[in-house]
Amino acid sequence: MNKGDLINKIASSAKITKVQATDALNAVVEGIGQELKEGGKVTLIGFGTFSVSHREARSGRNPRTGETLTIESKNSVKFKAGKELSDAVN
């Protein structure tokens, strides 16, 4: 399922237009992104939790040349599925 498919599903399930569904989805994604950018976490009961994890700088190796290089530190987004979502998939 891609973003367009999800918008169609939201529009039909909520009985709203595709434009309204697009606006709603974009607002949710933007809100989650903004909270994570500020260092917070987003918990959607039954669905899951989005959080930020910091990865320290480390040394790595170029697999093609074997050359040692430094991998910079960065923040990465983590998602932990909630119980209801896990149960629905299994």
C-alpha positions as CSV (number, residue, x, y, z in Angstrom):
1,M,0.0,0.0,0.0
2,N,1.3,3.4,-0.9
3,K,0.3,6.9,0.2
4,G,-2.3,7.2,-2.5
5,D,-3.9,3.9,-1.5
6,L,-3.9,4.9,2.1
7,I,-5.6,8.2,1.2
8,N,-8.3,6.3,-0.7
9,K,-8.9,4.0,2.2
10,I,-9.1,6.9,4.7
11,A,-11.5,8.7,2.4
12,S,-13.9,5.8,1.9
13,S,-13.7,4.6,5.6
14,A,-14.4,8.1,7.0
15,K,-16.7,9.1,4.2
16,I,-14.8,12.3,3.4
17,T,-13.2,13.6,0.2
18,K,-9.8,12.6,-1.0
19,V,-8.6,16.2,-0.5
20,Q,-9.8,16.1,3.2
21,A,-8.2,12.7,3.6
22,T,-4.9,13.9,2.1
23,D,-4.9,17.0,4.5
24,A,-5.6,14.7,7.5
25,L,-2.9,12.2,6.6
26,N,-0.4,15.0,6.0
27,A,-1.3,16.7,9.3
28,V,-0.7,13.4,11.2
29,V,2.6,12.7,9.5
30,E,3.8,16.3,10.0
31,G,2.7,16.2,13.7
32,I,4.6,13.0,14.3
33,G,7.7,14.3,12.5
34,Q,7.6,17.6,14.5
35,E,7.3,15.9,17.8
36,L,10.2,13.5,17.0
37,K,12.3,16.4,15.7
38,E,11.8,18.1,19.1
39,G,13.1,14.9,20.8
40,G,9.7,13.6,22.1
41,K,7.9,10.4,21.3
42,V,4.5,9.7,19.9
43,T,2.4,6.9,21.4
44,L,-0.8,5.8,19.6
45,I,-2.5,3.3,21.9
46,G,-3.1,0.0,20.1
47,F,-1.0,1.0,17.1
48,G,2.5,1.7,18.4
49,T,5.2,4.1,19.6
50,F,7.5,6.3,17.5
51,S,10.7,7.4,19.2
52,V,14.1,8.8,18.4
53,S,17.3,6.9,19.0
54,H,20.8,8.5,18.9
55,R,23.6,6.5,17.3
56,E,27.1,7.5,18.2
57,A,29.8,8.0,15.7
58,R,31.7,4.7,14.9
59,S,34.3,3.3,12.6
60,G,33.2,1.2,9.7
61,R,34.7,-0.5,6.6
62,N,34.0,0.1,3.0
63,P,33.0,-3.4,1.8
64,R,34.3,-2.8,-1.7
65,T,37.8,-1.5,-0.8
66,G,38.2,-2.6,2.8
67,E,39.2,1.0,3.7
68,T,38.3,2.1,7.3
69,L,36.1,5.1,7.5
70,T,34.2,7.0,10.1
71,I,30.4,6.8,10.2
72,E,29.0,10.0,11.7
73,S,26.6,10.1,14.6
74,K,22.9,10.5,13.8
75,N,19.4,10.3,15.1
76,S,17.2,7.5,13.8
77,V,13.5,6.9,14.1
78,K,12.3,3.8,15.9
79,F,8.8,2.2,15.8
80,K,7.6,-0.3,18.3
81,A,4.3,-1.9,17.3
82,G,1.5,-2.0,19.9
83,K,-0.2,-5.1,21.1
84,E,-3.3,-4.7,19.0
85,L,-1.3,-4.2,15.8
86,S,0.9,-7.2,16.6
87,D,-2.2,-9.3,17.3
88,A,-3.9,-8.2,14.1
89,V,-0.8,-9.2,12.0
90,N,-0.5,-12.6,13.7
